[in-house]
Amino acid sequence: MHLGQSGAVLAALWTAAVGTAQAQPAAVWAGANDTPNTLITGSFDGTAMTYLPEVPSGGSGGGSPSGFTETQVRVFAGAALGRCSLLAQTNTPSASVAIYTIDATGTATHVTGSPFPTGGTSTALAWARDGQALYVSRAVTGPATVETFRVACTPGGTATVTDAGPTTLSLITTLRDMDLTGNGSHLCVTGNASNNAGCFAIDPVTRLPATSPANTVAIPGARGLRISSATGCGVLGFPSSNQVAGLFVNGAGVMTVMNAAACVVPPFHGAVSPDGLFAAFGGVTGNRRVCLYNLAPATCQISLAGPTAAADAGGAPYVAFDRANRLYVADVNANRIRVFQATAGGPGSPISSSTTNHATTNPPVGIDAALLTDVPVTLQSFAVE
């Protein structure tokens, strides 16, 4: 085989691999942004979205397309760890969080006791890297306070949720978003009013975060913090300057901001792909576009891959990735979810654009997704005759 043939074979193999990844089915979850609130569940087969019956969340949604005062949705896909797959959804005005188990079809079922009171208006969520704790913000403004819920669950078993209580995080005011460090040792948060971000050590037994950060970094109007478990690299939004910064958090929880890249909208709602190679941000004002970024895994340097085309309706798009690096966009008040394929050259045109099965135009707010192969399948016993 000569060099040209070898290159052609490699290209064909790469194309086949990408095609296989794109064809993998995924489940997609979003909030209804309504009263009463519901959980919207989509099933994406690689080309088209279908919707399962909505699940009442047990509370109320925000009903507004702006800011961070709406429902957020975060998934923990537990197959790799041999644990349950879990989903959390905030009921912002109701001061509660709904916690669900996820089956092999993506269907969500409330765990016993859900929704759980949070002690305040909850707008941000973060799962521990092992799924055994959920962190929920308790206030829209003022000192940052986080409610910790411990979760015990194994595939095929019953999930048990215990409220471990609140923790007030010093030096952070108006908590806007949260995530765990790559190794799961620290809870990292943004302070929109304190104009900073920092990471707080997590007690491995109680799962409670410390009250003082390892360090803080100055971030004007910090928004949309997300960190990759694969690389330890993350991103933060600077809405005041239409920029997104790359960052790195070391094993001691010390955060370092790297370079920044421009966005065509003020970046508010962020996501990082499971492999840590891409990030995306949507904004609440402007032309309702989403910016897709490349993240260099060795240096955490960020560069703009490209924006989506302007949306014709809706606003405040939330974003999420699945493990096939498909980008899901929640177009609030357009009742629509769009899907793009993330590439180093940009998002391109939508693979899919679909109207959810919710009865009003409020949704969707908060969005997350996972390949169905990433959620555990409970084996059924059977007899051989």
C-alpha positions as CSV (number, residue, x, y, z in Angstrom):
1,M,0.0,0.0,0.0
2,H,1.5,3.4,-1.0
3,L,1.2,6.5,1.1
4,G,-1.8,7.9,-0.8
5,Q,-3.7,4.7,-0.3
6,S,-2.7,4.7,3.4
7,G,-4.0,8.2,3.8
8,A,-7.2,7.4,2.1
9,V,-7.8,4.4,4.3
10,L,-7.1,6.4,7.5
11,A,-9.5,9.1,6.3
12,A,-12.2,6.5,5.6
13,L,-11.7,5.0,9.0
14,W,-11.9,8.4,10.7
15,T,-15.0,9.2,8.7
16,A,-16.6,5.9,9.7
17,A,-15.7,6.5,13.4
18,V,-17.2,9.9,13.4
19,G,-20.3,8.6,11.6
20,T,-20.6,5.9,14.3
21,A,-20.3,8.4,17.1
22,Q,-22.9,10.7,15.5
23,A,-25.3,7.8,15.1
24,Q,-25.3,6.9,18.8
25,P,-28.7,7.6,20.4
26,A,-28.8,10.1,23.3
27,A,-31.3,11.2,25.9
28,V,-31.8,15.0,26.4
29,W,-33.5,16.6,29.4
30,A,-34.7,20.2,29.8
31,G,-36.9,22.2,32.2
32,A,-40.3,23.6,31.2
33,N,-39.8,27.1,32.7
34,D,-43.4,27.0,33.7
35,T,-45.9,26.7,36.6
36,P,-46.4,23.9,37.3
37,N,-42.9,22.9,36.2
38,T,-42.1,19.7,34.3
39,L,-39.1,17.8,33.0
40,I,-39.0,17.5,29.2
41,T,-37.2,14.4,27.9
42,G,-36.1,14.0,24.4
43,S,-34.6,11.0,22.6
44,F,-32.1,11.9,19.8
45,D,-31.2,9.1,17.3
46,G,-28.5,11.1,15.5
47,T,-30.8,12.8,13.0
48,A,-34.1,13.5,14.7
49,M,-35.5,14.2,18.2
50,T,-38.6,12.5,19.6
51,Y,-40.1,13.3,23.0
52,L,-41.2,11.1,25.9
53,P,-44.1,12.1,28.2
54,E,-43.2,15.0,30.4
55,V,-42.6,14.3,34.1
56,P,-44.1,16.8,36.7
57,S,-41.2,18.2,38.7
58,G,-43.2,18.8,41.8
59,G,-42.6,22.6,41.8
60,S,-42.6,25.8,39.8
61,G,-40.3,27.1,37.1
62,G,-39.1,30.7,36.7
63,G,-41.1,31.6,33.6
64,S,-38.5,34.2,32.5
65,P,-36.1,34.0,29.6
66,S,-33.4,36.1,31.2
67,G,-30.7,35.7,33.8
68,F,-30.0,32.6,35.9
69,T,-33.4,32.6,37.7
70,E,-34.8,29.7,35.7
71,T,-34.7,25.9,36.0
72,Q,-31.3,24.2,35.6
73,V,-30.9,20.6,34.8
74,R,-27.8,18.5,35.4
75,V,-27.2,14.8,34.7
76,F,-24.8,12.3,36.3
77,A,-24.3,9.4,33.9
78,G,-23.2,6.5,36.1
79,A,-22.4,3.6,33.8
80,A,-18.7,4.1,33.9
81,L,-18.7,3.9,37.7
82,G,-21.2,1.1,37.9
83,R,-23.7,3.3,39.6
84,C,-27.2,4.7,39.0
85,S,-27.6,7.5,36.5
86,L,-29.2,10.5,38.2
87,L,-30.7,13.8,37.2
88,A,-31.3,17.0,39.2
89,Q,-33.7,19.9,38.3
90,T,-34.2,23.1,40.2
91,N,-37.6,24.4,40.9
92,T,-36.5,28.0,41.4
93,P,-39.5,29.8,42.9
94,S,-40.5,26.7,44.9
95,A,-37.1,26.5,46.7
96,S,-36.8,22.8,45.9
97,V,-34.8,20.4,43.8
98,A,-36.2,17.4,42.0
99,I,-33.9,14.4,41.9
100,Y,-34.6,11.5,39.5
101,T,-33.1,8.1,38.6
102,I,-32.6,7.5,34.8
103,D,-33.3,4.3,33.1
104,A,-31.9,2.9,29.8
105,T,-34.4,4.9,27.7
106,G,-33.6,8.2,29.4
107,T,-36.9,8.1,31.3
108,A,-36.7,9.9,34.6
109,T,-38.4,8.7,37.9
110,H,-38.5,10.7,41.1
111,V,-36.5,9.2,43.9
112,T,-38.4,8.8,47.2
113,G,-38.9,12.2,48.8
114,S,-38.3,14.2,45.6
115,P,-38.6,17.2,45.3
116,F,-36.4,18.1,48.2
117,P,-36.6,21.5,50.0
118,T,-33.3,23.5,49.6
119,G,-33.9,26.3,52.1
120,G,-33.8,29.0,49.5
121,T,-34.2,30.0,45.9
122,S,-32.1,27.5,44.0
123,T,-30.6,28.3,40.6
124,A,-27.4,26.3,40.3
125,L,-26.5,22.6,40.5
126,A,-23.4,20.4,40.5
127,W,-22.9,16.7,40.8
128,A,-20.0,15.1,42.6
129,R,-17.8,13.2,40.1
130,D,-18.9,9.9,41.6
131,G,-22.6,10.8,41.8
132,Q,-22.7,10.4,45.6
133,A,-23.4,14.1,46.3
134,L,-25.4,16.9,44.8
135,Y,-24.7,20.6,45.4
136,V,-27.5,23.1,45.1
137,S,-27.3,26.9,45.5
138,R,-29.7,28.4,48.1
139,A,-29.9,32.1,47.1
140,V,-30.1,34.3,44.0
141,T,-28.3,37.2,45.8
142,G,-26.2,37.7,48.9
143,P,-23.6,35.5,50.5
144,A,-23.1,32.2,48.7
145,T,-24.7,29.3,50.4
146,V,-24.8,25.7,49.1
147,E,-27.1,22.9,50.2
148,T,-25.4,19.4,50.1
149,F,-27.4,16.3,49.4
150,R,-25.7,12.9,49.9
151,V,-26.9,10.2,47.5
152,A,-26.6,6.4,47.9
153,C,-27.6,4.4,44.8
154,T,-26.5,1.3,42.8
155,P,-27.9,0.1,39.5
156,G,-31.1,-1.8,40.0
157,G,-31.4,-0.5,43.6
158,T,-33.2,2.3,45.3
159,A,-31.7,5.8,45.5
160,T,-31.6,7.3,49.0
161,V,-31.0,11.0,49.4
162,T,-29.9,12.7,52.7
163,D,-29.8,16.4,53.2
164,A,-26.4,17.1,54.8
165,G,-27.2,20.7,55.4
166,P,-26.0,24.2,54.2
167,T,-22.5,25.7,53.9
168,T,-21.8,29.4,53.5
169,L,-18.9,30.0,51.2
170,S,-16.7,32.9,52.2
171,L,-15.6,35.6,49.8
172,I,-18.3,34.7,47.2
173,T,-21.4,36.8,46.7
174,T,-24.3,36.1,44.4
175,L,-23.4,32.5,43.4
176,R,-24.2,32.0,39.8
177,D,-22.8,28.6,38.8
178,M,-20.9,25.6,40.2
179,D,-18.9,22.6,39.1
180,L,-16.4,20.1,40.6
181,T,-12.7,20.0,39.8
182,G,-11.5,17.3,37.5
183,N,-10.6,15.0,40.3
184,G,-13.7,15.8,42.3
185,S,-11.8,17.1,45.4
186,H,-13.1,20.7,45.3
187,L,-16.4,22.5,44.6
188,C,-15.8,25.6,42.4
189,V,-18.2,28.5,42.2
190,T,-18.6,31.9,40.6
191,G,-19.6,35.0,42.5
192,N,-21.3,37.4,40.1
193,A,-21.6,40.3,42.6
194,S,-18.1,39.6,44.2
195,N,-16.7,39.5,40.7
196,N,-14.6,36.4,41.4
197,A,-14.4,32.6,41.4
198,G,-12.9,30.1,43.8
199,C,-12.7,26.4,44.7
200,F,-13.6,24.9,48.1
201,A,-12.2,21.6,49.4
202,I,-14.8,18.8,49.9
203,D,-14.7,16.6,53.0
204,P,-14.5,13.0,51.6
205,V,-16.8,11.7,54.4
206,T,-19.4,14.3,55.0
207,R,-19.2,15.6,51.4
208,L,-19.6,19.1,52.7
209,P,-17.5,21.9,51.1
210,A,-15.1,23.9,53.2
211,T,-16.1,27.5,54.1
212,S,-12.9,29.1,52.7
213,P,-11.5,28.8,49.2
214,A,-8.1,27.5,48.2
215,N,-7.8,30.8,46.3
216,T,-10.0,33.3,44.4
217,V,-9.4,34.8,41.0
218,A,-10.9,38.1,39.8
219,I,-13.6,37.6,37.1
220,P,-15.9,40.6,36.3
221,G,-19.5,39.5,36.5
222,A,-18.4,35.8,36.6
223,R,-20.9,33.4,34.9
224,G,-21.2,29.9,33.5
225,L,-18.4,28.0,35.2
226,R,-17.8,24.5,33.8
227,I,-14.8,22.1,34.3
228,S,-13.8,18.9,32.4
229,S,-13.3,15.8,34.4
230,A,-11.1,14.5,31.6
231,T,-8.6,17.3,31.5
232,G,-9.1,19.6,34.5
233,C,-9.5,22.5,32.1
234,G,-12.6,24.7,32.3
235,V,-14.3,27.9,31.2
236,L,-15.8,31.0,32.6
237,G,-17.9,33.7,31.0
238,F,-17.2,37.5,31.1
239,P,-20.6,39.0,30.0
240,S,-19.4,42.5,30.4
241,S,-16.8,42.2,27.7
242,N,-18.3,39.4,25.5
243,Q,-15.4,37.0,26.3
244,V,-14.9,33.5,27.6
245,A,-11.8,32.5,29.5
246,G,-10.1,29.1,29.7
247,L,-8.9,28.0,33.1
248,F,-7.1,25.3,35.0
249,V,-7.6,24.0,38.6
250,N,-4.9,21.9,40.1
251,G,-5.3,19.1,42.6
252,A,-5.1,21.5,45.5
253,G,-8.1,23.5,44.2
254,V,-6.0,26.5,43.1
255,M,-7.6,28.1,40.0
256,T,-5.6,29.8,37.3
257,V,-7.3,31.7,34.5
258,M,-5.6,31.3,31.1
259,N,-6.3,33.3,27.9
260,A,-9.7,34.7,26.8
261,A,-11.6,34.4,23.5
262,A,-14.4,36.6,22.1
263,C,-18.1,35.7,21.8
264,V,-20.7,37.3,19.6
265,V,-23.1,37.5,22.6
266,P,-22.6,38.2,26.3
267,P,-21.8,34.6,27.5
268,F,-24.0,33.5,30.4
269,H,-24.8,29.7,30.1
270,G,-21.8,27.4,29.6
271,A,-20.9,23.7,29.0
272,V,-17.8,21.6,28.4
273,S,-17.8,18.4,26.3
274,P,-17.1,15.2,28.2
275,D,-13.7,14.8,26.6
276,G,-12.8,18.3,27.5
277,L,-12.0,19.3,23.9
278,F,-14.9,21.7,23.3
279,A,-16.8,24.4,25.3
280,A,-19.9,26.4,24.4
281,F,-21.7,29.4,25.7
282,G,-25.1,31.0,25.0
283,G,-26.2,34.5,26.0
284,V,-29.4,36.2,27.2
285,T,-29.2,39.2,25.0
286,G,-28.2,40.1,21.4
287,N,-28.8,37.8,18.4
288,R,-29.4,34.6,20.4
289,R,-26.3,32.8,19.0
290,V,-24.1,30.2,20.7
291,C,-20.3,30.4,20.6
292,L,-18.4,27.1,20.2
293,Y,-14.7,26.9,21.4
294,N,-11.8,24.6,21.2
295,L,-10.0,23.8,24.5
296,A,-6.4,22.6,24.3
297,P,-6.1,19.7,26.8
298,A,-2.5,20.3,27.7
299,T,-2.6,24.0,28.2
300,C,-6.3,24.8,28.8
301,Q,-5.9,27.6,26.2
302,I,-9.2,28.5,24.5
303,S,-9.9,29.5,20.9
304,L,-13.1,30.3,19.1
305,A,-14.2,27.6,16.7
306,G,-17.2,29.6,15.5
307,P,-20.7,30.8,16.4
308,T,-24.0,29.3,15.4
309,A,-26.2,31.2,13.0
310,A,-28.6,33.7,14.7
311,A,-31.8,32.1,16.1
312,D,-35.1,33.3,14.7
313,A,-36.9,33.2,18.1
314,G,-36.3,32.6,21.8
315,G,-33.5,33.7,24.0
316,A,-31.1,32.8,26.8
317,P,-30.0,29.5,25.2
318,Y,-28.6,26.9,27.6
319,V,-26.2,24.4,26.2
320,A,-25.0,20.9,26.7
321,F,-22.8,18.2,25.1
322,D,-23.1,14.4,24.8
323,R,-20.0,12.1,24.5
324,A,-20.3,12.2,20.7
325,N,-19.6,15.9,20.9
326,R,-23.0,16.9,19.8
327,L,-24.1,20.3,21.0
328,Y,-27.6,20.7,22.3
329,V,-29.1,24.3,22.5
330,A,-32.2,25.1,24.6
331,D,-34.0,28.1,22.9
332,V,-36.0,29.6,25.8
333,N,-39.4,30.9,25.0
334,A,-39.2,29.3,21.5
335,N,-40.1,25.8,22.8
336,R,-37.3,24.4,20.7
337,I,-34.1,22.3,21.1
338,R,-31.5,22.5,18.3
339,V,-28.6,20.0,17.8
340,F,-25.2,20.7,16.2
341,Q,-22.1,18.6,15.7
342,A,-19.1,20.2,17.4
343,T,-16.0,20.3,15.2
344,A,-12.7,22.2,15.5
345,G,-14.0,24.4,12.6
346,G,-17.3,25.3,14.2
347,P,-20.8,24.0,14.8
348,G,-22.1,24.3,11.2
349,S,-25.8,24.0,10.5
350,P,-28.2,22.3,12.9
351,I,-28.5,18.5,12.6
352,S,-31.9,18.8,14.2
353,S,-34.4,21.5,15.2
354,S,-37.5,20.4,17.0
355,T,-40.4,21.7,19.1
356,T,-40.7,20.1,22.5
357,N,-44.0,18.5,23.6
358,H,-44.7,21.1,26.3
359,A,-48.0,22.9,25.9
360,T,-46.7,26.5,26.1
361,T,-43.8,28.4,24.6
362,N,-42.0,29.0,27.9
363,P,-39.4,26.2,27.6
364,P,-36.8,25.0,27.5
365,V,-34.5,26.2,30.3
366,G,-31.6,24.2,31.6
367,I,-30.5,21.3,29.4
368,D,-28.3,18.3,29.7
369,A,-27.7,15.2,27.6
370,A,-26.0,11.8,27.7
371,L,-25.5,8.9,25.3
372,L,-27.8,6.0,26.2
373,T,-24.8,3.8,26.3
374,D,-23.6,6.0,29.3
375,V,-26.6,5.2,31.4
376,P,-26.7,1.8,33.2
377,V,-28.9,-1.0,31.9
378,T,-30.5,-3.1,34.7
379,L,-30.2,-6.8,33.6
380,Q,-33.5,-8.7,33.9
381,S,-33.4,-12.2,35.4
382,F,-34.8,-15.0,33.2
383,A,-35.2,-18.7,33.3
384,V,-33.9,-21.1,30.6
385,E,-36.3,-23.9,29.7
